[in-house]
Amino acid sequence: MNRFNGTGRLGLFTGILLTVAGLATPGWAWGPEGHRIVAHLAELRLEPDVRNAIQREFNIKHLAPIANWADYIKKKPGAPDVLHYTNIAEGEREYVQSRDCPRRNCVTEKIGEYRGILDDRTRPQDEREEALRFLVHLVADVHQPMHLGNARDRGGNEIDVHIGNRHTNLHALWDSRLIALGGRSLLEYARSLSGDVTAQETAQWTDGDPVNWTNESRELVIKYGYGLSLDPQGRLTRRYIENGRGVVAMQLKKAGVRLAALLNQIFQ
């Protein structure tokens, strides 16, 4: 079987029950859709020769179709030991490799590792393609604030929230409920996000590395993710949801811009 094929996955979570008031679910997505948005946005910003190089070397015409490959294969026998998150001790605001990622298999460390593999033309072709597929996915993951959540609650997976008559967990809320596409396709939404990015923001956002991105997301999850604001009935407030939507939109933009910059540097 082709090493780059895979199937989806499901997860079940338990924890403290909260309620989100007035939160409509249709058209809200990060999860697989969010990864595709980041890939679309990055591709819009690739240099033409870089886009051509990726297609020539790996027969990959577009990034979005490979954006979720890393999720599809992670439960398969023999899958690489790659964590798509970096859990940090509660109360700590910055990433410390020896404490938070001693095996160097977390998203923060793996981005640098896979960048090195992709940039090494002496590596076998299939290893470099695998590195590309992981990079497209992991750069998005490190920008999801809950992927830099507390180790104690597994990045919000053990804090449940109610949405209407359904429930999910805090991690999944940030994964899958905080973007309103407004009837647009994923590509249209990516174009809209990309069009909002200024030249100054591009310069600022690309002046950093995965550790900077990790600490940035860590600050956001502390302030906005775990900063649960409840109404008198114990429900998450509209303000919490609106703040979260703003954070997620900004993080999707940063992820796409940074992924594009990384690939432009490697292939030019």
C-alpha positions, 0 to 999 in steps of 0.5 A: 500500500502507498505509504501516503494513503490513510483513513480518518479517526474519531475521538471521545472525550469527557470532563466538566460540563459547560454550556455555550449560549446561542452558538450556531454550528452549521458552517463553523470549522477548523479541524480538517477544514482549518488545515485545508484553509491554511494550505490554501492560504500558503499556496496563494503566497508561494512563489511560482517557481516554488509551486512548480518545484513541489509539483515537479519533485513530488507530483503534488499540484496543490497543498490542500489535498495533503493537509490532513494526511498526517492525521490520517496515518497517525494511528496506523502501524509503523506511523512516525512518533509525532505529537501534533501538540506540545502540552505545557505544565499548568502555570508555565508561560513559555516552552522549555524543551527539556521539560515539555518535550524531552523526547523531541517528538512534539510539534515544536521540535518536529517542525524543525526536524522535518524542515531539515529533511525537506531541505536536504536534497541527499535524502530519499525522495519518499522521506522528503515527501513525507517531511513536506506532508508533515510540515503542511500539517504541523505548521497549522497545528502549532497555531491552534492555541489548544495544541499548546494547552495544559498537560493536566487537562490534555490541552482542553480535551478533558474540559467538556462544553455544551453547544445547543443540545450537543456537547464537545470539549474545549479542545474540539471547540477551538479545533472545529467551531470557531470559524464562520465561513459565511457560505464561502468555500474554504478557498474563498475564505483563505483568499479573504484571510490572505487579502487582509494580511499587510506587508508589515504583518508578513514581515513581522510574522515570518521573523521567528521560529517554531519556538516563538510560534509555540510561545505565542500560541501558549500566551493565547491559550492562557488568555483566551482558551482557559479564560472561561467567561461564564454567564449567571447560568454557567454558560460560556458567554458570547464574548468568549466565543467572539474573542475565540473567533478573532484569535482563530482567524488571526492564527489561521492567517499567521499559519498560512503566511509562515508555511508559505515563507518556510516553503519559499525558503526551502525551494528557492 
